[in-house]
Amino acid sequence: MHLPAVVCEQLGVAADAEMQLVVEGDRVVIRPVAATRMRSRGLFLLWPLIVSAAVTLGVYLYWVTQGYHILFLTGGDYSIASFAIALGLISGTLLFAGFFIKNRNQAEDHLAPKLYWRNLPAVLVAFAVILAAALVGLFWVFGQMFPGVSFDRLTAALVFMVFMTLANAFMVGAALTLNARSLTMLFTVVIIAGVVVSMAANGQRQWWQYNLSFLGTTMASNAWQFNATLLMSALLMIALIDYLFVLLHASYPKNWRLTALRTILTLIAVDLGLVGVFPNDAAWHLLHDEVAGMLVTMITILIIGLRWLLPGVTREFLWGSYAAGAILMALNLGFRIFRWPSLTAFEIQGFAIGFGWLLLLFNRIRALAAAGTVAWPVTIKVDKLD
């Protein structure tokens, strides 16, 4: 491809540079190949190290002024773990926000600019929770492996810096690679991990003898984990819906079918959050049953109307959706009429089928949003003006 020398100079492109010419809908974009883009981002990875070094210096000076000569790896308010978790969470979250805001226009699939600012807090909170859980889990493992281990002040500072760098690098990497695929994965990880952790925390209370909703009641251990998981999943689902449908509406402007599909999906996300807002306690039992039943109803309506609402839906996906809807209705009728399966089994199976189908639908919408995007390798040639 031949470009004028002035254009190459403005773009910072050298002669014979390997680039990609990408057709995205009605746009033509020239950008570096993936490997080059990742190498150009390598300089940004210096920031986690710089920030970690600065924070470590501040922590070391604090230890000196407070007279801490020996620090334990875990345990207590003044262990390495407590400092690393608190400060790593703060610095990592700030780095994530800064790099996402700065680089959102350079995302791999060009969907990051479509993530509305109103949804950034949900994504930010989700990654902060994941980082906090990872740091807590990591230090718990080290605490089990090396119980009571302690270090002198300088060694403790070096250990602290290692964990800080890992936390900051993870958050920077997440901000640089955030796209529709990673957001879908984040939604999946949050809801599955939250439910599984809640199940494990209530294993001794034999929650399965009641129902899945028991995990969010006052009788459960740490019920806030289950309810917060539903709320966060709802926020992430709304963010993902906005993330995809803004681009879809650019390809299908003023399409009432897509507007209806987006509205139903958003209502499902809101209803999912309400299940967490109104736990199955005595005070909220009737309201909880209403919002939970509405969730199944809206998913069923969405499945029935999918052939008219989703452009380009394949016959295989359509029949697979009908099969999922039929199973959900059979489980619902079986429980209500014959009391089989049990309430716990019905809720778990209904959750698994409904959630799995929603993931398949999001993948289908993401593929539809990316339709028409084609890339060719090109070599830049400079046309010099006489």
N, C-alpha and C positions, 0 to 999 in steps of 0.2 A: 504494500500500500504506500502510495506516495503522498506525503504531506509537505506543505510549505515550511521552510526553515523557521519562519516566525512562529508558526503554530507549534512546531516541535520544541522551540525554545520556551514558549509559554507553558507547555505541558511538562517540560523537563524530560523529554524523550530523546535518546541518542539515536544516531543512525544505526540501522540493522538491529534495532531492539525487537525482541520477541513479544508480541502483544496478542490480545484476543479481540476480535470483532464480534459483538454480541447483539443479536436482534431480540428485543424484549417488547413484544406486542407491536406498537407503532413507533418504537424508539430504536436507534442504533447507537450502541455504546462501544467505545474503544478503551480497553483497560489492560493492565499487565496480567500475565498468566498467574494462576493461583500461587505457584511457588514463589514468584517474584513479589506478589502482594504480601505473602507471609514473611519473606525476608525483609521487606521494607518495614514491617511492623516490629521487627526484632529490636529496634531501638527503644520501642515503648516498653519492652520488658526490663529495661534498666530502671524504670520507675519503681517497681516493687522492691528492688534492691536498695535504691536510694532512700525511699520512704522507710524501709525496715531498718536501715543503718541509722537514720535520724531518730527514729523512735527508740531504738536500742540504746543510743547514746543518752537520750533523755531518761530512760528507765535506769540505766547504770548510774547516772548522776543522782537520781532519786534514792537508789539503794545506798549510795555513799553518804548522802546527807542524813539518811535515817539510821545509818550504822548497821546495815545488814551485811554481815561478812559471809554467812552461809545461807543458801537458799535451797529449799526442797523442791523437787521436780513437781510433785502434786501434793495436795492437801493444804488446807488453810487459805486465808485471804492473801497471804504474801508469798505464795509459791510461784514458780515459773509459770505453771499452768494458768493460774488466775490472771496474771499479767498478760500472757499471750492470748488467752481467750478474749478478754475484754478489749485490749488494744488492737489485736488482730481483727476483731469484728468491726471496730470503728474504722481503722485505716483501710481494710479491705472493702467495706461498703462505700467509703468515700472514693476510693480508686475506681470501683465499678461504676459509680455514677458519673465520675469525670470522664472516664474512657468511653462509656456508652454515649454520652452527650457529644463528645468530640468526634467519635468515629462512626456514629450510626449511619451516616450517609455512605460509608464504605463497606457495608455488609456484603457478604458473598452473594446473596440472592436479591439484594436491593429491596428487601422487605422491611429492614430496620427503620427507615424513615416513615414507614406506615404505622409504626407503633406510637400511638398518640401519647402525649405527655401525661394525660390523666391516668394512663395505665402503667407508666414507669414505676410509681411507688409499689404496685403489686409485684412486679418483677424484682424490684430491688429488695423488698422484704423477703421474697422467696429465696433469693440467693443468699441473703444474710442469714436466714434460718438454716439453710443447708450448710453454710460455712460454720455457724455456731455448733451445729450438731456434729460436723466432721471434727472440729477441734476438741469438743468435749469427748467424743468417742476415741479420738487418737490419744489424748492424755489419759483416758481411763485405761486403755490398753497398756500404755507405758507404765501407769501406776500399778497394774497387775503384774507386769513383767519385772519391774524394779521397785518393789515396795520400800518406802523409806529412803530412797536414794537422795543425796544432796550434793551440791556443788559449791565451790568457792565463787566469789562474786564475778570474776572475769569469765570463768567457764560458764556460769549461769547466763551471763549476757550473750555469749556466743550461741548457747543452746536456744535462748529466747529469740535471737536474730534468725536462726534457721527456721523456726516455726512461723515467725512473722513473714519471712520471705515466701514460704510455701503458701500461706494464706493470701498474701497480696498477689502473688503470681496467679493463683487460681482465680481470683476475682477479676484481674485484668484480662486473663485469657477468656473468661466467660463473657466479659463485655465485648471483646473484639470479635467473638464468633457467634454472638447472639443472632439467631435467625428463626424462621418458622419451625424448622426441625428441632432445634435446641429448646425452643419454647414449648413445643409439644412434649418433648422428653422431660422438661422440668415439671410440667403439669402432671405427667404420669408418675414421676418420682415422688412428688409431694404427696399426692393422694394415696398411692400404694404404701409408701414408707410410713405416712401418718397413721393409716389404718392398721398396718402390721404392728407398729410400735404400741399402739393402743391395745391391740389384742394381747401382745406379749405382757404388757404391764398389768393386765387384768386376768392373766392365766390362772392365778390362784383363786380368783373370785368366780371362776367357771362361768364367764360371761355367756357362753354358748347355751347355757340352760335358760337364758332369758331371751335375748334377741340381739342383733347387731347394734341396734339403737341404744342398748344398755351402756355401751362404751362412752356415750356422751352424757349420761345421767349423773346425779349427785352420788349414787351408790358405787360408781366406778372410781378406780384409782386414776388420778390426774385426768379427769374428764375433759379438761380444757384442751388437751392434745388432740383428741378426736374432733371436738367442735371447731378448734382453730384450723385443723386440716381441711375441714369442709369449707370454711370461710375463705381460706387462702386458695384452695382449689377453684372456688367460684370466681375469685378475682383474677386468677391466672386464665381461666376459661374465657372470661370477658375480654381480657387482653388479647388472647389468641384469636378470638372471633374478630375483634377490630383489626388485628394484625393482617388477617387474610382477606377480609371482605372489602377493605379499602382498595386493595389492589384488584380484587374481582370487579368492583364497581367501575374501575377505570377501563376494564376490558368489556364489561357489560353495563354501560351507563343506563340509568333510569329503568332498571329491570325490577319490576315489582316482585317477581318470583324470588330473586336473591334477597330483596328487602324482607320478604316474609320469612325466608329461611333464616336470615340473620336475627330477626325478631324472636322466632321460636327458640333458637339456640341461646340467645341472651336470656330469655325467660327461664330456660332450663338451668342456666348458670345461676341466676338469681335464686331460683327455687332450691338449688343445691346448697347455697349459702344459708337459706332460711332453715333448712334441716339442722344446721349447726347452731343457728340463733335460738331455735326453739327445741331444746332437747326433750327426750321422752320422759320428762318428770311428771309428777301428778299435776302440777300447775299448768303445764304446757302440753299435756298428752293429746287432747283433741286437736289442737293446732298443729302439733307435730305430725299426727296421722294425716291431716289434710294436706300439708305441704309435701309429705312423702308420697301420698297417693297421687297428687298432682304431677309429681316428677315422672312417675310411670306413665300417666296419661299423656303428658306432653311428648315424651319420647315415642309413644305409640302413634300419636298424631303425626309426628315428624316422619316416622317410617312410612306411614300410609301415603303422605303427601310428597314423598321424596321424588317420585317420577316426574312430578310437575314442577317442583321447586329447584332441583339441582340440574343445571345445564350439563349435557353430555354424560349423564349417568349411564353406566353400562348395565347390561342385562344381568350379568353375574353379581354385581354389587347390589342391584335392586332385589334379586331373589334372595341373596344372602341377608339383606335387611328384612325382608318379609319373614324369613325363617326365624331371625332373632326376635321380631315382634310376636310371632306366633308362640314361640317358647315362653316369652314374658307373659302373654295372656294366659297360656296354659298353666303356668306356675301360679299366677294370680287367682284364677278360677279354682285350681286344685286346692290352694290354701283356704280360700274363703268358703268353699262348699264342702270339701272333704277333709279339711284340716291336714292335708298332706301335699307338699312336704311341711315340716315344722316351720314356725315363723323365722327361726334363725336361718334354716337352710334356704327358705324362700328369699330372705333379704340378701344373703350372701350370693346366691345364684343370680338374683335379679341385678344386684350391684355389678357383679362380674360381667354379665352379658351386656347390660346397658352401657357400662363404662368402656368395655372393649369395642362395642359398636360405635360409640362416639369417637374413639381414637381412629377407627377405620374411616369414619366420615371426615374427620379433620385431615387425614392423609389424602383422601380423595379431593377435598377442597384445595389443599396445598398443591396437589398435582395440577388441578384446573387453573390455579393462580399462576403457576409456572409455565402453562401451555403457551406455545409461541415463542419461547425463549430458546434461541439457537446460537451456538458460539463456534467461530472458526479461528484457527491460528493464523496470524498475519505477521509480516515483517515490515517494519517501518523503513521507508526510503525517503530521504530528505531531498526535496527539490530546491536547489539554491538559485536565488534570483540573480540575474546578470546585472 
